[in-house]
Amino acid sequence: MEKTIYSKAKIGYQILGYYQIIGGVSGILLNIYGFFTQLPVFGLVIIIPIIFFILYGFSIYCGVQCLKFEKNSLTISIYTQVFQILGISIFGIVFSYVAGLHFNINFDLSNSTLVDYKAGVSNFKLYYNQDPDVIKINFNLIAIGLVVFIDKLKSTNKSEKQTLQ
């Protein structure tokens, strides 16, 4: 497989790669700690560690691919970032996934629209039967920024390739 990464894009690949690896590793460690401090675990809850290992493992994989300057690394990195943009709490189901840093704008649509902000590090939330009357949506601005960054990296690499030819 041909690896054609040009000088301007190279540092972007490295920053993105290290960010995704650190986010994935910290997410796994934080969630292992959180999971084992809530023992005993029964029922379907035992599936949750499998899900977070897959998601954070994919983030680590994307980071490694970026550091190797693989051709598909930016495409798969966009997938992992898009998955982190939206967090929801609706009909008693809560889902939120972040590998790395997050700065969220939260909208509570339960009774009236309330807006607040939260920031933090890697987290994973998957609950059911939580609070069926709560409707919340949050948007991770850092993940949105990373999608834009990755898109610009793709265009930088394409424009440098055309300039050199």
N, C-alpha and C positions, 0 to 999 in steps of 0.2 A: 504494500500500500504506500502510495506516494504521500509524503508529509511536506507540504509546501506552506510554511508559516513564515511570514515576513516580519521584519524587525519591529515595526510599530505594534503589530498584533501579538508578538511573542510575550511581552510583559503582561498584556491583558489575559492571555491564556494562563500564565503562571499565577497571577493574582486570583483569578476565578478558580483555578485548580486548588490552590491552598485554602481558599475560603470554603469551598465545598467539602474538602477533606476534614478541615477543622470543625465545620458545622456538623458533619455526619458523625465524627468520633465523639464530639461533645454531646450530641443528641443521644447516641447510644448509651454513653456513660450516665447522663442525667436520668434517662428513662429506666435504666437498670436499677439505679438507686431508688427512684420513685416507685417502681414496681415492687421491689423487694421490701420496701418499708411499709407496704400495704398488705402484707401477707396475713392470713391465708387468702388465697384466690380460688374462686369456684366458677364453674360453668364456662360460658363463652369468653369470659374475661381472659382466660389463658391464651386466647388467640392474639390478643393485643400485642404481646412482645414479638410475635412473629411478624405482625404488620409493621411495627416500628423498626425491626431489624431490616426488613426488606427496603423500606423507604430510606432509612439512613444509610444502609449499605449501598443503595443506588446513588445517593449523593456522593459517597466516598468513591465509588466507581467512576462517576462523572468527573470528579476532581482528578483522579489518576489519569483518565483519558486526556484531560486538558494538559496535564503536565507532560504527557507523552506526545502532545501536539497531534493527536489522532484526528483524522478528517471529520468524523462524526461527533466529536466531543462537544462542539457548540450546540448542535441539534439536540443531543440528549440532555445537555445542561439547561436548555430552554424548557424541556419537559419537566425537569425536577423543580425549576423555579416557578413555572406556571402552576404546578400542584400546590405551591406554598402561598399563592396570592390570596386565596379565599378561605376563610374560616366561617363555619356556620353553626348555629344552634337553633334547631327547628323541630317541632313535634317530639321533643324529648331526646333527640339525637344531637350530640355535639361532636364536631370534627374540626381539628386544627392541627396543622403540621408545619413546622419551621425547622430547617437545618441551617443554622447560622444565627444571624441577628434578625430581629424583627422590630419594626415600628408600625403598629397597627392603628388604623382609624376604625373605631368600633361603632356600629349603629345598633341601638337597642330599639326594636320596632314593636315591643310587646304591647304597651299601652299608648305611649306617645313616642315620638322619635327623640332619643337621647344620643348624643354623640360624645365619645371620649377617645382618649389616646392611650396606648400602652406600648412599652418598649421592653425588650428582653433578649434572651438567647434561646437556643434550640429548645423546642418543646413539641410534644405530641399529645393530643387529647382525642380520645375516642370513647364516648360514653353513650349509653342508651338508658331510657327511663329516667332521665335527669330531671327536667322540669318542662313538661309538655306545653305550658303556657308561655314560655319564653321564646322570643324570636330575635336572634342576634345575627348580624353579619359583620365580619371584619375583613379589612383589606390590608395586606402587608405591603407597605410602600417600598421597603427595601427589596422585596422580591420583584415588584414591578420595575424598580430601577435597574435590577440585575438583568431582567429580560431586555430592557432597552440597551443596556451595556453590551450584552451578548449580541444583539442585533447589529450594533455599531461595530463590534469586533468582526463580525462576518463581513460587513461592507468594507471595513478597512482592509481586511485580508484580500477581498476581491479586487479593490481598487489598486492596491499595491501590486497584485499579480498582473493586472492589465497594464500598469505603468511600466513594469519590467519587461513585458513582452514586445 
